[in-house]
Amino acid sequence: METSLNSSADRALVERRPSKQRSKVTNGKTLFVEADQRGPWARRWRDLFAEIISDLGGADLLSEGQRQLARRCATIAIACERMEGEAALGKEINLDTYGTLTDRLGRALQRLGLKRVPRDVTPSLADYLRSRQQADVPVEAAE
């Protein structure tokens, strides 16, 4: 029986290699093979990547494929943000390219399993009753 290239046995082989034989990206020392990482767009990319990873439950829960998709999402988001900045300055942007990037970002986020989950802002019955009770207390009694 053949094993796939991404089987857990293959991952174990990669993890057992000495760190000096792996890239800095694999070792977690850097996010890019060759990049300054200090510019404003690199910082923004890093922020987006961290937020996406956080939305997925944290880096320790993600597969390599999910991390790769998260990287792509951050990259596409940066491209969209750059175009939005240009548009905000009154410059023309290629709306076809912008639309394509936006659509691809949505698809990549869908593949990652991100979806909008509405936050429950309704107070519990106990909280509601407590707030009503506090509102009915006369000012003199509160002092």
C-alpha positions as CSV (number, residue, x, y, z in Angstrom):
1,M,0.0,0.0,0.0
2,E,1.4,3.4,-1.0
3,T,1.5,6.2,1.6
4,S,0.7,9.8,0.7
5,L,3.3,12.5,0.8
6,N,1.5,14.2,3.6
7,S,1.0,11.2,5.9
8,S,1.8,11.4,9.6
9,A,4.8,9.2,9.0
10,D,6.2,11.6,6.5
11,R,5.6,14.5,8.8
12,A,7.5,12.7,11.6
13,L,10.5,12.4,9.2
14,V,10.5,16.1,8.6
15,E,10.2,16.9,12.3
16,R,13.1,14.6,13.1
17,R,15.6,16.4,10.8
18,P,18.0,18.6,12.7
19,S,16.9,22.3,12.7
20,K,20.0,23.3,10.7
21,Q,18.7,21.2,7.8
22,R,15.3,22.9,7.8
23,S,14.4,26.4,6.6
24,K,14.0,29.2,9.0
25,V,10.3,29.3,8.0
26,T,9.8,25.7,8.9
27,N,11.6,26.3,12.2
28,G,9.3,29.2,13.0
29,K,12.2,31.7,13.1
30,T,10.9,33.8,10.2
31,L,7.7,34.1,8.2
32,F,9.4,34.5,4.8
33,V,12.3,32.9,3.1
34,E,13.6,36.2,1.8
35,A,12.0,39.4,3.1
36,D,12.8,42.3,5.4
37,Q,9.7,41.7,7.6
38,R,10.0,45.2,9.1
39,G,8.1,47.3,6.7
40,P,4.5,48.4,7.3
41,W,3.0,45.9,4.8
42,A,5.0,43.1,6.3
43,R,3.7,44.0,9.8
44,R,0.2,44.3,8.5
45,W,0.5,40.8,6.8
46,R,1.8,39.4,10.1
47,D,-1.1,40.9,12.0
48,L,-3.6,39.5,9.5
49,F,-2.0,36.1,9.6
50,A,-2.1,36.0,13.4
51,E,-5.7,37.0,13.4
52,I,-6.7,34.3,10.9
53,I,-4.8,31.7,12.9
54,S,-6.5,32.9,16.1
55,D,-9.9,32.7,14.5
56,L,-9.1,29.1,13.6
57,G,-8.3,28.2,17.2
58,G,-4.6,28.8,17.4
59,A,-1.5,27.6,15.5
60,D,-1.2,24.4,17.5
61,L,-4.5,23.1,16.2
62,L,-3.8,23.7,12.5
63,S,-2.5,21.4,9.9
64,E,0.2,22.6,7.5
65,G,-2.4,22.9,4.8
66,Q,-4.5,25.2,7.0
67,R,-1.4,27.3,7.8
68,Q,-0.7,27.6,4.1
69,L,-4.2,28.7,3.3
70,A,-4.1,31.2,6.1
71,R,-0.9,32.6,4.6
72,R,-2.6,32.9,1.2
73,C,-5.6,34.6,2.8
74,A,-3.3,37.2,4.5
75,T,-1.5,37.8,1.2
76,I,-4.7,38.3,-0.8
77,A,-6.1,40.5,2.0
78,I,-3.0,42.7,1.8
79,A,-3.4,43.0,-2.0
80,C,-7.0,44.1,-1.5
81,E,-6.1,46.6,1.2
82,R,-3.4,48.2,-1.0
83,M,-5.9,48.6,-3.8
84,E,-8.4,50.1,-1.3
85,G,-5.8,52.6,-0.2
86,E,-5.2,53.6,-3.8
87,A,-9.0,54.0,-4.4
88,A,-9.2,56.1,-1.2
89,L,-6.6,58.5,-2.6
90,G,-8.8,59.0,-5.6
91,K,-6.7,56.8,-7.9
92,E,-8.2,54.4,-10.4
93,I,-7.9,50.7,-9.5
94,N,-8.7,47.7,-11.7
95,L,-12.0,46.6,-10.4
96,D,-11.9,43.3,-12.2
97,T,-8.6,42.5,-10.4
98,Y,-10.1,43.7,-7.1
99,G,-13.2,41.7,-7.5
100,T,-11.2,38.6,-8.4
101,L,-9.0,39.0,-5.4
102,T,-12.0,39.6,-3.1
103,D,-13.8,36.5,-4.5
104,R,-10.7,34.3,-4.1
105,L,-10.2,35.6,-0.5
106,G,-13.8,34.6,0.3
107,R,-13.3,31.2,-1.2
108,A,-10.0,30.6,0.7
109,L,-11.6,31.7,4.0
110,Q,-14.5,29.3,3.2
111,R,-12.1,26.5,2.7
112,L,-10.5,27.2,6.0
113,G,-13.9,27.0,7.6
114,L,-14.2,30.6,8.7
115,K,-17.8,31.8,8.9
116,R,-19.4,34.7,10.6
117,V,-20.9,33.6,13.9
118,P,-23.2,36.2,15.4
119,R,-22.4,37.0,19.0
120,D,-25.3,36.6,21.5
121,V,-25.8,40.1,23.0
122,T,-29.0,39.1,24.8
123,P,-28.6,39.4,28.5
124,S,-29.5,36.3,30.6
125,L,-32.8,36.5,32.5
126,A,-30.9,36.9,35.8
127,D,-28.9,39.8,34.4
128,Y,-32.0,41.5,33.0
129,L,-33.9,41.2,36.3
130,R,-30.9,42.5,38.2
131,S,-30.6,45.5,35.9
132,R,-34.3,46.2,36.2
133,Q,-34.1,45.9,40.0
134,Q,-31.1,48.3,40.1
135,A,-32.9,50.8,37.9
136,D,-35.9,50.9,40.3
137,V,-33.8,51.7,43.4
138,P,-34.4,55.3,44.5
139,V,-31.5,57.7,44.4
140,E,-31.5,58.3,48.2
141,A,-31.2,54.6,48.9
142,A,-28.2,54.3,46.6
143,E,-26.3,56.9,48.6
